[in-house]
Amino acid sequence: MDKTNKACVVVPVYKAITDQYELIALQQCFSALGNYQVYFAVPIHLEGYISSTSWCLGGQAAYKTFDDQFFADIPGYNRLLKSPVFYKAFLDYEYLLIHQLDAFTFRDDLLHWCDQNYANIGAPVFEGHDFSTRSSPIVGQGNGGFCLRNVQACYKVVTSLRKLNYKKEYTDSNSSVLRQLYRYVKHDLIHNYTLYPFQPILNEDLFWSVLVPAAFPEFKVPDPLVSVGFSFEMHPDILFEMNGEKLPFGCHAWLKYDFAFWKPYIEEMGYQL
């Protein structure tokens, strides 16, 4: 295989891969992106499992291990994707494509998107996200389930001390004065910087797509309408029409949001769903 240092593919794994749909996603990942180095990002306790899989033994993939705490729950995973230890592990590459096991790649457009020189790109985001409707506007981009990031740019952010313009919102406005003071100190004074571990406690894709570009003007992100060609997540039928009735490079959460839309396209590629 003709590997390139321009980009690598990173597949986060927190348990043994046995689900049929995850196996399909992984098979297609190797099929479409096999000319790039594919890495599994795994907790330390899974090293024995992942190293003995046919993918690693056969040379289709390598792996990198990270502390178990990063894979214990969703907040832990968010910390990993905002941590310098993650990006430092891939500094040999200019870009990394995060390909979660609920993503699907339709073709190899990876170098094309690397050449656009964005620091972070992912699927368009609709207002309300999970609660959005078909009439909800697109308010951003950068969904992290299938996204491309500039490794050096991200590493610079998480090793720099720069104040973020983030205000955590709460629904229980009747909390005590002491409780409000504690929250202010924690979220406005301590966890409101780009330097790990003083970042806001929030989803990593929001960190990279909204907060970081506002604090680092050189951290280039695309207009959401550009990212339509990169990936779909919510409301894929709407994005398909916006993209000139063409499939994107890849997609995320195809089982969760509109399986009926994706099923014929994935089956056309030879998979039985």
N, C-alpha and C positions, 0 to 999 in steps of 0.2 A: 504493500500500500504506500502511496505517495503522501506521506504525512507533511504537514506544513506547520511552521511556528506562528503563522498569522493568527490562527484561531484553534481552540480546542473546544470539545463538547463535554459538559459536566452534568452527570446524572445523579442527583441526590437519592440515596437509598437508606431507609431506616429499618427495614426488615427484609426477610427473604422474599425474593421476587417469584411469586407463584400465581398471582392473579392473571387470568387469560388476557385481559385487556392491557395490563402493564407489559406482558410479554409481547403482545402485538406492537405496542408503542416502541419497545426496545428493539425488536426485530427491524422495524421500519427505520429507527434511528441509525442502526448499523448499515442498513441498506442504502439510505440516502446520504449519510454523512461518514461513511467508512473511510474516506480519504483523509480524515482528520483524527487526531488522537482523542479517543473517548475515555473519560475518566469516570469512575464511580466515586462519589463523595460519601463516605460511610463513617458511622461511629466506630470507635476503636474495638468495641466488643463484636463487631461484625467482620473484622478483618479475616478471621479464619474461614468464614462462609464465603465471602466475596472472592478471596484469593483462590478458592478451590472450584469456582464456577467455570464452566466451559468457555465463557466469554473472556475471562482473564487467562486461563490456561492456554487457550487457543490464540491469544494475541489480539483479539478484537478490541479489548479494553484493558486499561490499567486502573489503579485505584489510589486514592489518597484518604487517609484517616484523619478524623477530627474528634475532639473530646465528646464523650457520650452525652454530656449535658446539652449539646447543640441539637440532638435528635430526640430528646425526651418528649417534647411537645412543640406546638406551633410557635410559642414565644421563644423557645430555644433555637428553632430554625431561623427565626427572624434575627436573633442575635448573631448567628453564624454568618448570615448574608450581609451583616453590617460590621463584621469583624475583620481586622487586618490579617489574621491568621489564614482566613479563607483566600483572600486575594494574593497574599504573599506566596501561597502554594502554587499559583499559576502565573507568576511573573515572567516565566519563560515565553509566554504567549502574549500577543498584543490584545486579543479579544478572547472572551469565553462566552459560549452559548449555554445558558442554563436550560436544561431539558428535563423537566420533571416527568415522572412516569405516567402522568395523565395528559401528556402533550403528544402531538403527532406531527411529523415532518413530511411534507408532500414532495419536496425535491431539494436539491442542493443549491440554495441561493446564498449560502453562508458568506462567501467572499464578496459577493455583490453588496451585502448589507455591511460588511466590514469596511468596504470602500466608501461608504457614505459618511464615515468618521463621526458617528454618534457615540457619545459616552454611555448611553443607555437607551434601549428601545424595546418595547413590548407591545402587546395588544392594546387597542383603544379601550378606554374606560368610560362607561356610561354613568351619568349622574344617578346615585343611589346604588350602583353596583348590583348586588344580589337582589335588591328591591327595585331595580329600574324596570321601566315599562318600555314598550316599543316606541313610545313617543318621547322617552327621556333623551336629552341631548348628550353628545360626547363631550366630556369635560377634561379629558387628559389621555395619557397613554402610559405604558410601562409595566403592564401586568407581569409579575415575576415568574410565572410558571413556565413560560417559554420566552426568554429574553436574551438579548445580546449586550454585553458590557465590555467597555474598555478597561482592561485589568489595571494598568498603571494609573489611569484617572481615578478609579475607585479606591485603589490603595492609597493614593495621595489624600483623598477625602478623609478616610477613616484613620489616618495618622496625622491629621491636621487639627488644630484647635481653632474652630471658627463657630461663632454663635449662630444659631438657627432661629428663624422667626416662626416658632411653633407654640401654639397655645392649646393645651389639652382641655377638652370640653367635658362637662359632667352634666348628668341629668338630675342628680339629687342636690338641688340648689339650697335645700334647708339644712345642710350639714353645719356642724359647729364651727365657730371661728378658728379653734385650734386645728380642726381637720382641714379647713381651707388654707390655713397657714402652712401646714405640713405639705399639702398638695402643691402650693406655690413654690416652696423651697425645693421640693423634689423635682417637679416637672418644669418649672420656669428657670430655676437657678442652677440645678445640677444636671438634669437630663435634657439639655437643650443645646448640645454641641455636636460637631461632626466627629470629634475625637472619641474613639472607642475607649472605655465603655460608657461615656457620658452622653450617648445619643438618646433621643426621645424613645419611649417605649411604645412602638407602633409597628405596623407591618413594614417589612423591608422594602417592598416595591413602592410604597408611598414615600418613604425616605429618599429613595434614589430618583424617583420621577418628579417629585414636587419640591421637597425641602432642599435637597442638594443643589439642583440647578438654580434655585433662588439665591443660594449662598455663594456659589461658584459660577460666575457668568461664563467661564470657559468650559464648563461641563455641559457639552452640547447634547440636547435632546430634540427629537423631531416634533413637528406639528402632528397632532393626532391623526390627521387625514393621511399623512405619509405612512404612519405605522399600520394603516389598514392593509397595505401590501405585505407587511411583515408577519402579522399574526391576528387571528380572531379569538375571542373568548365569548363574552356575552353577545346575544343576538346575532349569530353568525349569518343568518339570512340577510339581515340589513347590511352588514359589512360586505357580504358577497356582492350585493347590488352596487354598493359604493365603490367596490374594487373592479367594476366593469365585468361582473360575473366571472371573476377569476379567483381561484383558490390562492391563499397566501402562502408564504414560505412554510409556515407551520401554524398550529393552533394549540390552545390549552383548554382543558376541562371539557373535552368533546362528549364525554359520557354524561356529565352533570347538567349541562345547560341546554343542549338541543341535539340529542342523539339522532333523532329522525332526520335532521339536516345532514349530519356527517356520515351516516351509515352508508348511503349509496356511493359516496366518493371514496370512502376507505375500502369498501368491498371491491370497487373498480380496480384497486391496487393489489387485489389478490387475497385479501383477508376475509375470513368467514366470521361474521358477527352474529 
